[in-house]
Amino acid sequence: MPGFIQASPLQRIHSRFFADLEVWIKRDDMLHPVVSGNKFRKLKYSLPALSATGASTIVSMGGPWSNHLHALAYACKERGLSSIGLIRGLRKPSDPLTPTLQDCLAQGMKLQFVSRDDYRTLRDSDSYWRQILEFDLQGHSWLPEGGSSTLALRGVSEIVVEVQQALGGDPDFVICACGTGTTLAGIVAGLAGRGTAIGIAALANADFLNTKVNQLLEQAHYPNYTNFETVKEFDHGGFAKTTPALIEFCQEFEQETMIPLEPVYTGKMMYAVAQLCRQGRFSPQQKIVLLHTGGLQGRRGFTQT
Ligand SMILES: Cc1ncc(COP(=O)(O)O)c(C=O)c1O
């Protein structure tokens, strides 16, 4: 893909929040100006595979600020594919489109707004999109929410290889934010039983995450690795919700390190890791790698940051 760099930088973080600890950040936010972070990794193999099956249009789903749809619209256009986004929540014609959806439209993605009930059903069924799609179904293929697919794990697992090469050995921890759990599953696949992956839930009621990671590993034919854990107490009230403490942390961290955060995923992950450090979860001998999963376009939804 034009404008994409081969391996994202692995940068040492010097911050008062991680004093005395060896903390690194894998800057996947720098992979590509539009298809950044875990989106690039997830689409790297899954999009060509869908295209190889003869699909000419990729149908997927997301919210009005979806990083996934934003990246997908661009990546599809690059590959000469059409795209359709099923958007959570019905909308009056007079309601303004978010900048994210305006970008999707500008990349040629067609948008269809669906009720929250339909959206929930789409999450649970890989075929429901066929029943509700208002467009012709010919040559259309489905990509689940967040780009979650077995091939996404392969793309994400390459992060670990890059980290090992840059560190000259295995990290003790690789930590990422979790929505669907696909990125965490890809990290676990890449670690292949060495070290520990930690997923920080960016949404409430995230008890499904461990099962989801196990399912994805199984479906993608990886061994049932158990060297991962999920942390659920730093959701700040739920998906895309923030607290003053989170916003203040993101601002302080950015000023100190010059590393840009957004408060939906990587900001919550960073905040959680700072708390875990305070609680003594890590020791100075350990190498801790945090994954910046991109999504900085979503900052436009937060005037405070
Ligand atoms: C920027 C960003 N980080 C992290 C995640 C969480 O990734 P996953 O859905 O693979 O758990 C997402 C959502 O997909 C995201 O957009």
The ligand as a Tripos MOL2 file, in Angstrom:
@<TRIPOS>MOLECULE
LIG
   16    16     1     0     0
SMALL
NO_CHARGES

@<TRIPOS>ATOM
      1 C1         -7.4940    2.2020   17.7180 C.3       1 LIG1
      2 C2         -7.9860    0.8720   18.1630 C.ar      1 LIG1
      3 N1         -7.2930    0.2150   19.1060 N.ar      1 LIG1
      4 C3         -7.7030   -0.9660   19.5820 C.ar      1 LIG1
      5 C4         -8.8520   -1.5640   19.1130 C.ar      1 LIG1
      6 C5         -9.2760   -2.8720   19.6830 C.3       1 LIG1
      7 O1         -8.9610   -3.8910   18.7920 O.3       1 LIG1
      8 P1         -9.7340   -5.2780   18.8110 P.3       1 LIG1
      9 O2        -11.1150   -5.0160   18.2900 O.co2     1 LIG1
     10 O3         -8.9280   -6.1060   17.8940 O.co2     1 LIG1
     11 O4         -9.7370   -5.7570   20.2050 O.co2     1 LIG1
     12 C6         -9.6130   -0.9230   18.1180 C.ar      1 LIG1
     13 C7        -10.8650   -1.5060   17.5730 C.2       1 LIG1
     14 O5        -10.9020   -2.3620   16.7780 O.2       1 LIG1
     15 C8         -9.1620    0.3230   17.6230 C.ar      1 LIG1
     16 O6         -9.8410    1.0010   16.6810 O.3       1 LIG1
@<TRIPOS>BOND
     1     1     2 1
     2     2     3 ar
     3     2    15 ar
     4     3     4 ar
     5     4     5 ar
     6     5     6 1
     7     5    12 ar
     8     6     7 1
     9     7     8 1
    10     8     9 2
    11     8    10 1
    12     8    11 1
    13    12    13 1
    14    12    15 ar
    15    13    14 2
    16    15    16 1
@<TRIPOS>SUBSTRUCTURE
     1 LIG1         1 GROUP 0 **** ****
